[in-house]
């Protein structure tokens, strides 16, 4: 067995050629697998424990990093050799670093004078680029193309390039912790996650569970989530309902991660703004109570921002005493979410700040009188959604769940077009000003929906708006219809709506999510076969 340490003597014994330094006889140099380039590397994109010696001269352009084993020459093919995934990741890190020094007006640029000063005082680990400096001061800056852009210069990376940085996972043996936002469950689910992760096992973490309405039965919600996940046909080990703010459910994720890790690296994945940064902070906090390595890793504080594109590459974190790394990955940008079309300064309006409370239209008996009910009216949800009520039952109402900043307005459908043109940027926001409204393309996508009331005592469906929230189509509550007689229901029980959203935002029709106190009253658990019981993932809260 080779010795674990070497002592260097004035007269060295003869060593094999690969251990000899061709430039000096007084030191030993060992072959590493670091990319061969000179670069300035922003500390926000470097590993938390990166060596400052990796930072080079800003005047020298970086060289191309080889990505295949045959090109690296002496990397070898043993257990210590870099994997295909590691080489792929090194290649992308080199490409990102090159932009820091080649494009002066790019958000990742580091001023050469600043670099020289930091190098002189041996403070290269503290070097951050202009974009990251603005982020650290609370500015809403994105460097991802198609999401508002960087106002001061060129785009740093496209959404496709950002997604491609995760494709190396197909070649790795890793444990995937995939995050999904409960407020935007279908819009943030990443149904094609297998294109990125291959056959690696997945722990599904549902975030922001504390935002659900008061009185929600989590047993019903957990069963609903497992049902929806099973239809996606993914190899999900388990489902965890969590809140990074209150730490609910985080300990269960810690325990299962430690159990299923089995020497593999762990990747935290999810769509943009699903809550990865807050989740990693909470995860390291609880892991640090028993793991000294995780406790030391708590100095890594991911930047939490409502703007997509804060994290621009996989960031490795030493968080496990048993070895392996925890990776904070860039959010996968989905073009079909509202965040992809809303102006950057208005993105915070899409993030709910407190517990959701359903807003129902109509809300009292005075507005539901008449045999036609809401037919012939249009409902605006801020400036982002318009619902035309074409055909409904007299006892039908629409309940909106989403950010409180978006106001709801109802007008006759015949006046809806004129009302939108007049009030967009004023009463109908976002966009939040007439100046931004001038470049706003409006609600270009229209989808016709035909639903049914199969049970008069339970909601028909949810209309989920990707990146925003959902609308529950439900019967008027029993308290409101006790005193007034309801006309006889037609035989077809059909409901017709036209839903307008910005292009290319997607609209999902799903089974209703059981929220609030009434959710546990109408939700029905499905009877499972023995085979379904065996392979169905368990959920934890």
NORLINMO-V678874 format. One record per residue. N is the residue number from 1. RES is the residue in three letters. OMEGA is omega in whole degrees, -180 to 180 (NA if undefined). Layout:
n,res,omega
N,RES,OMEGA
N,RES,OMEGA
//
This chain:
n,res,omega
1,UNK,-179
2,UNK,180
3,UNK,-178
4,UNK,179
5,UNK,177
6,UNK,171
7,UNK,-177
8,UNK,-178
9,UNK,177
10,UNK,179
11,UNK,-175
12,UNK,174
13,UNK,179
14,UNK,-178
15,UNK,175
16,UNK,-173
17,UNK,-173
18,UNK,179
19,UNK,-177
20,UNK,178
21,UNK,-177
22,UNK,-175
23,UNK,-177
24,UNK,178
25,UNK,-174
26,UNK,-179
27,UNK,174
28,UNK,175
29,UNK,-178
30,UNK,-178
31,UNK,175
32,UNK,-178
33,UNK,178
34,UNK,178
35,UNK,-176
36,UNK,178
37,UNK,174
38,UNK,-175
39,UNK,164
40,UNK,-176
41,UNK,180
42,UNK,-177
43,UNK,179
44,UNK,179
45,UNK,178
46,UNK,176
47,UNK,-179
48,UNK,-178
49,UNK,-175
50,UNK,-178
51,UNK,179
52,UNK,179
53,UNK,179
54,UNK,-180
55,UNK,-175
56,UNK,-177
57,UNK,-178
58,UNK,-179
59,UNK,-177
60,UNK,178
61,UNK,180
62,UNK,176
63,UNK,-180
64,UNK,-180
65,UNK,178
66,UNK,-177
67,UNK,178
68,UNK,-177
69,UNK,-177
70,UNK,-178
71,UNK,-176
72,UNK,172
73,UNK,-172
74,UNK,180
75,UNK,180
76,UNK,-177
77,UNK,-179
78,UNK,-177
79,UNK,-178
80,UNK,-179
81,UNK,179
82,UNK,178
83,UNK,178
84,UNK,180
85,UNK,179
86,UNK,178
87,UNK,178
88,UNK,-179
89,UNK,177
90,UNK,179
91,UNK,-180
92,UNK,177
93,UNK,178
94,UNK,179
95,UNK,180
96,UNK,-179
97,UNK,-179
98,UNK,180
99,UNK,179
100,UNK,-175
101,UNK,-176
102,UNK,-175
103,UNK,-174
104,UNK,-176
105,UNK,176
106,UNK,-178
107,UNK,-180
108,UNK,-175
109,UNK,174
110,UNK,-178
111,UNK,-178
112,UNK,179
113,UNK,178
114,UNK,179
115,UNK,-178
116,UNK,180
117,UNK,179
118,UNK,179
119,UNK,-179
120,UNK,-178
121,UNK,178
122,UNK,-180
123,UNK,-176
124,UNK,178
125,UNK,-178
126,UNK,-179
127,UNK,174
128,UNK,-178
129,UNK,-178
130,UNK,-180
131,UNK,-179
132,UNK,177
133,UNK,177
134,UNK,178
135,UNK,-178
136,UNK,177
137,UNK,173
138,UNK,179
139,UNK,180
140,UNK,-176
141,UNK,173
142,UNK,179
143,UNK,-179
144,UNK,-179
145,UNK,178
146,UNK,-180
147,UNK,178
148,UNK,175
149,UNK,179
150,UNK,-171
151,UNK,-174
152,UNK,-177
153,UNK,-175
154,UNK,174
155,UNK,-178
156,UNK,-176
157,UNK,176
158,UNK,178
159,UNK,179
160,UNK,178
161,UNK,180
162,UNK,178
163,UNK,-178
164,UNK,179
165,UNK,179
166,UNK,-175
167,UNK,179
168,UNK,-180
169,UNK,178
170,UNK,-177
171,UNK,-175
172,UNK,168
173,UNK,-173
174,UNK,173
175,UNK,-176
176,UNK,171
177,UNK,-174
178,UNK,-177
179,UNK,178
180,UNK,-180
181,UNK,-178
182,UNK,180
183,UNK,180
184,UNK,-170
185,UNK,-178
186,UNK,-178
187,UNK,-177
188,UNK,-170
189,UNK,-175
190,UNK,-176
191,UNK,179
192,UNK,-178
193,UNK,179
194,UNK,177
195,UNK,-179
196,UNK,-170
197,UNK,-177
198,UNK,-177
199,UNK,-178
200,UNK,-180
201,UNK,-175
202,UNK,166
203,UNK,-177
204,UNK,180
205,UNK,178
206,UNK,-174
207,UNK,174
208,UNK,-178
209,UNK,179
210,UNK,179
211,UNK,-179
212,UNK,-176
213,UNK,-179
214,UNK,179
215,UNK,-180
216,UNK,177
217,UNK,-177
218,UNK,175
219,UNK,178
220,UNK,-179
221,UNK,179
222,UNK,178
223,UNK,178
224,UNK,-179
225,UNK,179
226,UNK,177
227,UNK,-180
228,UNK,-180
229,UNK,-179
230,UNK,179
231,UNK,179
232,UNK,177
233,UNK,176
234,UNK,178
235,UNK,-177
236,UNK,180
237,UNK,-178
238,UNK,-180
239,UNK,-179
240,UNK,176
241,UNK,-170
242,UNK,169
243,UNK,180
244,UNK,-179
245,UNK,-180
246,UNK,180
247,UNK,178
248,UNK,177
249,UNK,-177
250,UNK,-179
251,UNK,177
252,UNK,177
253,UNK,178
254,UNK,-177
255,UNK,-178
256,UNK,177
257,UNK,179
258,UNK,-178
259,UNK,-175
260,UNK,-176
261,UNK,174
262,UNK,176
263,UNK,-178
264,UNK,170
265,UNK,-179
266,UNK,-180
267,UNK,175
268,UNK,-175
269,UNK,176
270,UNK,177
271,UNK,-178
272,UNK,177
273,UNK,176
274,UNK,179
275,UNK,-177
276,UNK,-176
277,UNK,179
278,UNK,180
279,UNK,-180
280,UNK,177
281,UNK,179
282,UNK,-180
283,UNK,180
284,UNK,180
285,UNK,-179
286,UNK,177
287,UNK,-177
288,UNK,179
289,UNK,-178
290,UNK,-176
291,UNK,-178
292,UNK,178
293,UNK,177
294,UNK,178
295,UNK,178
296,UNK,-179
297,UNK,-179
298,UNK,175
299,UNK,175
300,UNK,-178
301,UNK,178
302,UNK,178
303,UNK,178
304,UNK,-177
305,UNK,176
306,UNK,-178
307,UNK,177
308,UNK,174
309,UNK,177
310,UNK,177
311,UNK,-173
312,UNK,178
313,UNK,178
314,UNK,-179
315,UNK,-179
316,UNK,179
317,UNK,174
318,UNK,-172
319,UNK,-175
320,UNK,177
321,UNK,-178
322,UNK,-180
323,UNK,-176
324,UNK,-175
325,UNK,171
326,UNK,-176
327,UNK,169
328,UNK,-174
329,UNK,176
330,UNK,178
331,UNK,178
332,UNK,-177
333,UNK,-178
334,UNK,-175
335,UNK,-174
336,UNK,179
337,UNK,-178
338,UNK,-180
339,UNK,-180
340,UNK,-176
341,UNK,-178
342,UNK,177
343,UNK,-174
344,UNK,-177
345,UNK,-180
346,UNK,-177
347,UNK,179
348,UNK,179
349,UNK,-178
350,UNK,-176
351,UNK,177
352,UNK,-178
353,UNK,-177
354,UNK,-178
355,UNK,-179
356,UNK,175
357,UNK,-177
358,UNK,176
359,UNK,-171
360,UNK,173
361,UNK,-4
362,UNK,-174
363,UNK,179
364,UNK,-174
365,UNK,-176
366,UNK,-175
367,UNK,-178
368,UNK,-179
369,UNK,-179
370,UNK,-176
371,UNK,-176
372,UNK,179
373,UNK,-175
374,UNK,-179
375,UNK,179
376,UNK,178
377,UNK,176
378,UNK,-179
379,UNK,178
380,UNK,174
381,UNK,-172
382,UNK,176
383,UNK,-171
384,UNK,-175
385,UNK,172
386,UNK,180
387,UNK,174
388,UNK,180
389,UNK,-177
390,UNK,-179
391,UNK,178
392,UNK,173
393,UNK,-178
394,UNK,-177
395,UNK,-176
396,UNK,171
397,UNK,179
398,UNK,179
399,UNK,-174
400,UNK,176
401,UNK,-179
402,UNK,-178
403,UNK,-178
404,UNK,-178
405,UNK,180
406,UNK,-178
407,UNK,-180
408,UNK,180
409,UNK,179
410,UNK,-179
411,UNK,173
412,UNK,-178
413,UNK,-180
414,UNK,-178
415,UNK,-171
416,UNK,-178
417,UNK,-179
418,UNK,179
419,UNK,-179
420,UNK,-180
421,UNK,-177
422,UNK,-170
423,UNK,179
424,UNK,-176
425,UNK,179
426,UNK,176
427,UNK,-178
428,UNK,-179
429,UNK,-6
430,UNK,-3
431,UNK,-169
432,UNK,176
433,UNK,178
434,UNK,179
435,UNK,177
436,UNK,-180
437,UNK,180
438,UNK,179
439,UNK,-179
440,UNK,-177
441,UNK,178
442,UNK,-177
443,UNK,-172
444,UNK,-178
445,UNK,177
446,UNK,-179
447,UNK,178
448,UNK,-178
449,UNK,175
450,UNK,-177
451,UNK,-180
452,UNK,169
453,UNK,178
454,UNK,-180
455,UNK,-177
456,UNK,-178
457,UNK,179
458,UNK,-179
459,UNK,179
460,UNK,-175
461,UNK,168
462,UNK,169
463,UNK,-177
464,UNK,178
465,UNK,-174
466,UNK,177
467,UNK,-176
468,UNK,-176
469,UNK,-179
470,UNK,178
471,UNK,179
472,UNK,176
473,UNK,-172
474,UNK,176
475,UNK,175
476,UNK,-178
477,UNK,-176
478,UNK,-178
479,UNK,-176
480,UNK,-174
481,UNK,-178
482,UNK,-173
483,UNK,-177
484,UNK,177
485,UNK,179
486,UNK,180
487,UNK,-180
488,UNK,-176
489,UNK,176
490,UNK,-176
491,UNK,-174
492,UNK,180
493,UNK,-177
494,UNK,177
495,UNK,-179
496,UNK,179
497,UNK,166
498,UNK,-179
499,UNK,-179
500,UNK,177
501,UNK,175
502,UNK,176
503,UNK,6
504,UNK,-179
505,UNK,-177
506,UNK,178
507,UNK,180
508,UNK,171
509,UNK,-173
510,UNK,173
511,UNK,-173
512,UNK,177
513,UNK,-176
514,UNK,-179
515,UNK,-180
516,UNK,-179
517,UNK,-178
518,UNK,-178
519,UNK,-179
520,UNK,-179
521,UNK,-176
522,UNK,-176
523,UNK,-178
524,UNK,177
525,UNK,-179
526,UNK,176
527,UNK,-174
528,UNK,173
529,UNK,179
530,UNK,179
531,UNK,178
532,UNK,178
533,UNK,-177
534,UNK,-174
535,UNK,180
536,UNK,180
537,UNK,177
538,UNK,177
539,UNK,-175
540,UNK,180
541,UNK,NA
//
